[in-house]
């Protein structure tokens, strides 16, 4: 009798899991409630829809997320295939045209004979069925309640926020300039410089602006890695100057100087370069307030907002208590979790969890040895971190070199060189491990 895996959610992780299973000859049923029902943040029918940003972060392997992407390529990642097809200029980052990216993944999934797409909302979880729960940050209420029953956890959500997107033609290019920080990569970012007076006026308007009410939720939890810009600003006048508005390393080619007091960066959002998103400006401000306050930024006085920032619920479980290092439930071995609901944070991290869940689900069904995550790799360090039972106050985690085994030998030079050595070791380690499978 052939085994079929039930996958709930056709986001990045769900699609990656289905892809890995198919590569191993395992059939799956991929449940996706769109287009019959949409979450508050999703708008399009495509699978793997990118909601918050079109950036998949840095490309270079000296950055942990860049390393993770290279590791994912070794697993023939569907997300990385799509990113190569949909890539748009973004300096040293990997950014994509959202529609091309999602269309590619949707087409691949729908045309894979071993994957059956079921456009229904999955509500029930049967612990006797092979199941991968990959519902992402906006798990439906009914399924959330059943996950709560299954895991025995309470309050398994926090809040996430998305940045506004504006049209390029509405930007005043007399006041802005193209540059990449420290001249890394190509000068693809549009930079809006502020002097001290302009920043002070903007700052005061920002911290006093009205925010949207979150009536349906009782408790507000904001993940540090995706904090609304107004929340960050209220921590102090200089907080933004060391965060998304930091001016260092940005030389204005018009003046030859890097003397701005603050700089707002805009990143290309589509292939045609007609849309740009405001880097680090995730927000929960009311839409008229976003127009008023963000139009105070030099160069954006007449900005046309094609999408205002929004704030939405982001769901995650207490992974250290619930999951083992394979993204598998400790109490129910046929149930795997993937995506941000596990406590990994970010597009790339979420997709990597789907890869690992699908890869090991296939091996478990075949009665084969599971792929053991290694703390020398980023794709292994993530599940090892989020399932570490010694963690007290569990918070979602991004890819970073802090969770990967350190390089203990003395290194001449700077931190970048040390990270490169760690990355090289990681890729060698992963290649060696995969050669055994």
C-alpha positions in Angstrom: 0.0 0.0 0.0 1.3 3.4 -1.0 1.8 6.0 1.7 0.4 9.5 1.2 1.5 12.5 3.2 -1.0 15.2 4.1 0.6 18.6 3.9 -1.4 21.6 5.3 -0.5 24.9 3.7 1.0 25.7 0.2 3.4 28.4 1.4 7.2 28.2 1.0 7.6 25.4 3.5 4.6 23.4 2.4 5.7 23.5 -1.3 9.3 22.6 -0.3 8.1 19.7 1.7 5.9 18.4 -1.1 8.8 18.8 -3.5 11.2 16.9 -1.3 8.7 14.1 -0.9 8.1 13.9 -4.7 11.9 13.7 -5.3 11.9 10.6 -3.0 8.9 9.0 -4.8 6.4 9.8 -2.0 2.9 11.0 -2.9 1.4 13.9 -1.0 -1.9 15.8 -0.8 -1.2 19.5 -0.5 -4.1 21.3 1.2 -4.4 25.1 0.4 -7.5 27.1 1.3 -6.9 29.7 -1.3 -8.7 30.8 -3.5 -11.8 29.8 -1.5 -10.5 31.6 1.6 -7.8 34.2 2.1 -5.9 35.1 5.3 -5.9 38.9 6.3 -2.5 39.3 4.6 -2.7 37.1 1.5 -4.2 38.6 -1.7 -3.3 36.3 -4.6 -4.1 32.7 -5.6 -0.5 31.7 -6.2 1.4 29.3 -3.8 4.4 30.6 -1.8 3.0 34.2 -1.9 5.5 36.7 -0.4 3.7 39.0 2.0 6.1 41.1 4.0 8.9 41.8 1.6 10.4 40.7 -1.7 13.9 40.3 -0.3 15.4 36.9 0.6 18.2 38.8 2.3 22.0 38.7 1.6 23.5 36.5 -1.1 27.0 36.3 0.2 27.8 33.2 2.3 29.6 35.4 4.9 26.0 36.3 5.9 24.1 33.4 7.6 21.0 33.7 5.5 23.2 33.7 2.4 24.9 30.6 3.7 21.5 29.0 4.3 20.4 29.6 0.7 23.5 27.9 -0.6 22.8 24.9 1.7 19.2 24.8 0.4 20.6 24.6 -3.2 22.3 21.3 -2.2 18.8 19.9 -1.6 17.5 21.1 -5.0 15.4 23.7 -3.2 12.3 24.8 -5.2 12.4 28.2 -3.6 16.0 28.8 -4.9 15.0 27.7 -8.4 12.2 30.3 -8.3 14.5 32.9 -6.9 17.0 32.4 -9.8 14.2 32.9 -12.3 12.5 35.9 -10.6 15.6 37.8 -9.4 15.6 41.6 -9.5 18.5 44.0 -8.7 19.1 44.6 -5.0 22.7 45.3 -4.4 24.2 42.5 -2.2 20.8 41.1 -1.4 18.7 38.5 -3.3 15.3 40.1 -4.1 12.6 38.8 -6.4 9.6 39.8 -8.5 6.9 38.4 -6.2 4.5 37.4 -9.0 7.1 35.6 -11.2 8.5 33.9 -8.1 5.1 32.5 -6.9 3.9 31.6 -10.4 7.0 29.5 -10.9 6.5 27.5 -7.7 2.8 27.1 -8.3 3.4 25.8 -11.8 6.0 23.3 -10.6 3.8 22.0 -7.8 0.7 21.7 -9.9 2.5 19.8 -12.7 4.2 17.3 -10.4 2.3 14.0 -10.7 3.1 12.9 -7.2 1.5 16.0 -5.7 -2.3 16.4 -5.5 -3.5 19.9 -4.7 -6.7 20.1 -2.6 -8.2 23.6 -2.5 -9.9 23.2 0.9 -9.3 24.5 4.4 -7.8 21.7 6.5 -9.2 21.9 10.0 -8.6 18.4 11.5 -5.3 16.7 12.5 -5.2 12.9 12.6 -2.2 11.7 14.6 -2.5 8.3 12.7 -1.9 10.0 9.4 1.5 11.1 8.0 1.1 14.9 8.2 3.2 18.0 7.8 1.7 21.2 9.2 3.0 24.1 7.3 0.4 26.7 7.7 2.7 29.6 8.2 2.3 32.8 10.2 -1.5 33.2 9.6 -2.9 29.8 10.6 -6.7 29.8 10.4 -8.6 30.0 13.7 -10.1 26.5 13.4 -6.8 24.8 12.7 -5.1 26.9 15.4 -7.5 25.6 18.0 -6.8 22.0 17.0 -3.0 22.7 17.1 -3.5 24.1 20.6 -5.2 20.9 21.6 -2.5 18.8 20.0 0.4 20.7 21.5 -1.2 21.6 24.8 0.2 25.1 24.5 -1.5 28.5 25.1 -1.0 31.9 23.5 0.9 30.7 20.6 0.9 33.8 18.5 2.7 37.1 18.1 2.5 40.0 15.7 4.3 40.7 12.5 4.3 43.8 10.3 4.8 44.6 6.6 6.4 47.7 5.0 4.8 50.1 2.5 5.5 50.0 -1.2 5.6 53.1 -3.4 5.9 53.9 -7.1 9.4 54.9 -8.4 7.9 57.6 -10.6 6.5 59.4 -7.5 10.0 59.8 -5.9 11.8 63.2 -6.2 15.2 62.2 -7.5 16.5 65.7 -7.0 16.6 64.8 -3.3 17.6 61.1 -3.3 20.6 59.1 -4.6 21.5 55.5 -5.5 24.1 53.7 -3.3 24.9 50.5 -1.6 26.1 50.6 2.0 29.9 50.5 2.1 29.8 50.0 -1.7 28.9 46.4 -1.3 27.4 45.0 -4.5 25.8 47.4 -7.0 24.2 50.7 -6.1 20.6 49.4 -6.3 19.1 51.1 -3.2 17.5 54.5 -3.4 18.6 56.5 -0.4 16.6 59.4 1.1 19.0 61.5 3.3 17.8 63.7 6.2 19.5 66.4 8.1 19.0 66.7 11.9 16.1 69.1 11.7 14.2 67.0 9.1 14.8 63.8 11.2 13.6 65.5 14.4 10.4 66.6 12.7 9.8 63.2 11.2 10.6 61.4 14.5 8.1 63.5 16.5 5.4 62.9 13.9 6.1 59.2 13.9 5.9 58.6 17.6 2.7 60.6 17.9 0.9 59.1 14.9 -2.2 57.0 15.4 -1.9 53.3 15.1 -4.6 50.8 13.9 -6.6 49.0 16.5 -6.0 45.2 16.8 -9.5 44.4 18.1 -9.5 40.7 17.4 -6.5 39.9 19.6 -6.1 40.3 23.4 -2.4 40.3 23.7 0.3 42.1 21.7 3.6 40.3 21.2 6.1 41.9 18.8 9.1 39.9 17.5 12.2 41.9 17.7 13.3 41.0 14.2 10.2 42.5 12.5 9.3 45.4 14.9 7.0 48.2 13.7 9.0 51.3 13.0 6.9 53.4 15.3 7.4 50.9 18.2 11.2 51.0 17.6 11.1 54.8 17.5 9.4 55.1 20.9 12.4 53.4 22.4 14.4 56.5 22.0 15.3 59.4 19.7 18.5 57.7 18.4 17.1 54.1 18.1 16.3 54.4 14.4 19.7 56.0 13.7 21.2 52.7 14.8 18.6 50.7 13.0 16.8 51.1 9.6 17.7 54.8 9.3 21.4 54.5 10.0 23.4 56.8 7.7 26.9 55.2 7.9 28.5 53.8 4.8 26.3 55.7 2.4 28.2 58.2 0.2 26.0 60.6 -1.7 27.5 60.7 -5.2 26.1 64.2 -5.7 28.2 65.6 -2.9 30.9 63.0 -2.4 30.1 62.9 1.3 28.4 60.6 3.8 27.3 63.4 6.1 23.5 62.7 6.3 22.1 62.6 9.8 19.7 59.8 8.9 18.9 57.8 5.7 15.8 56.0 4.6 16.5 53.2 2.1 14.1 52.0 -0.7 14.6 48.6 -2.3 13.4 47.5 -5.7 10.2 45.4 -5.3 9.5 44.2 -8.9 11.5 43.2 -12.0 10.4 46.3 -13.9 11.8 48.5 -11.1 8.5 50.5 -11.0 7.9 49.7 -7.3 10.1 50.2 -4.2 9.5 49.2 -0.6 10.6 51.1 2.4 13.3 49.1 4.1 12.7 48.5 7.8 9.4 50.4 7.7 7.1 47.6 8.9 4.3 49.5 10.5 0.9 49.4 12.2 0.1 53.1 11.6 -3.3 53.9 10.2 -3.1 54.4 6.4 -3.8 58.2 6.4 -1.1 58.5 9.0 1.4 56.6 6.9 0.7 58.9 4.0 1.1 62.0 6.2 4.2 60.9 8.2 6.2 59.0 5.5 5.6 61.9 3.1 7.8 64.0 5.4 10.8 62.0 4.3 12.9 64.0 1.7 12.1 62.7 -1.8 8.9 61.1 -0.7 6.8 64.3 -0.4 4.6 63.1 -3.3 5.0 59.4 -2.9 2.3 57.2 -4.3 1.6 54.3 -2.0 0.5 51.2 -3.9 0.5 49.2 -0.6 0.4 50.6 2.9 2.1 48.8 5.7 -0.1 46.3 7.7 0.2 44.4 10.9 -1.0 40.8 11.2 -1.0 37.8 13.5 2.0 35.5 13.3 1.5 32.0 14.9 4.2 29.8 16.4 4.3 26.9 18.8 6.6 26.4 21.8 8.9 24.2 19.8 11.3 23.2 22.6 8.5 21.5 24.3 6.7 20.1 21.3 9.2 19.2 18.5 12.4 17.1 18.2 15.4 18.1 16.1 13.8 16.7 13.0 10.8 19.1 13.2 8.8 16.1 14.3 6.4 16.1 17.3 7.9 14.4 20.3 4.6 12.7 21.2 3.3 12.0 17.7 6.0 10.8 15.3 3.8 10.9 12.2 3.3 14.7 12.7 5.9 17.1 11.4 5.8 20.9 11.6 7.4 23.4 9.2 7.5 27.1 8.4 7.3 30.0 10.9 4.8 28.1 13.1 7.9 26.1 14.3 9.6 29.3 15.5 12.0 29.8 12.6 11.6 33.4 11.4 11.9 34.6 7.8 11.2 33.4 4.3 14.4 31.5 3.8 14.4 29.9 7.2 10.8 28.8 6.8 11.5 27.2 3.4 14.5 25.4 4.9 12.3 23.9 7.6 10.0 22.6 4.8 13.0 21.0 3.1 14.1 19.2 6.2 10.5 18.1 7.2 9.8 16.7 3.7 13.3 15.1 3.4 13.0 13.3 6.7 9.3 12.4 6.4 10.2 10.6 3.2 13.1 8.7 4.9 10.9 7.8 7.9 8.2 6.4 5.6 10.8 4.3 3.8 12.2 3.0 7.0 15.5 4.7 6.4 17.9 6.5 8.8 16.8 10.2 9.3 19.1 13.0 8.2 20.8 14.2 11.3 21.0 18.1 11.7 24.5 19.4 12.4 25.2 22.5 14.4 28.1 23.1 11.9 25.5 24.0 9.3 22.9 26.7 9.3 20.1 24.4 8.0 20.9 22.1 11.0 21.6 24.7 13.6 18.1 26.2 13.2 16.1 23.1 14.3 18.7 22.3 17.0 18.2 25.8 18.4 14.4 26.0 18.3 14.1 22.5 19.9 16.6 23.1 22.6 14.7 22.2 25.8 17.1 24.4 27.9 15.6 27.6 26.4 13.5 29.4 28.9 11.7 32.2 27.2 11.4 30.9 23.7 11.4 33.5 20.9 11.4 32.9 17.1 14.9 32.8 15.6 16.5 34.0 12.3 19.5 32.4 10.6 22.6 33.8 12.2 26.2 32.7 12.9 25.5 32.9 16.7 23.7 29.5 16.5 26.3 27.8 14.3 29.4 26.2 15.8 32.1 28.8 16.1 35.5 28.8 14.4 37.9 28.1 17.2 41.2 28.6 15.4 42.8 32.0 15.4 41.8 34.0 12.3 43.9 36.9 11.0 41.6 39.7 9.8 38.1 40.7 10.5 34.8 39.0 11.4 33.9 38.6 7.7 36.8 36.3 7.1 35.9 34.2 10.1 32.3 33.9 8.9 33.6 32.8 5.4 35.6 30.0 7.0 32.6 28.9 9.0 30.5 29.0 5.8 33.0 27.0 3.8 33.2 24.4 6.6 29.4 24.2 6.7 29.0 23.6 3.0 31.7 20.9 3.0 30.1 19.3 6.0 26.7 19.3 4.4 28.0 17.9 1.1 29.7 15.1 2.9 26.5 14.2 4.9 24.3 14.3 1.8 26.7 12.0 -0.1 25.7 9.3 2.3 22.1 9.6 1.3 
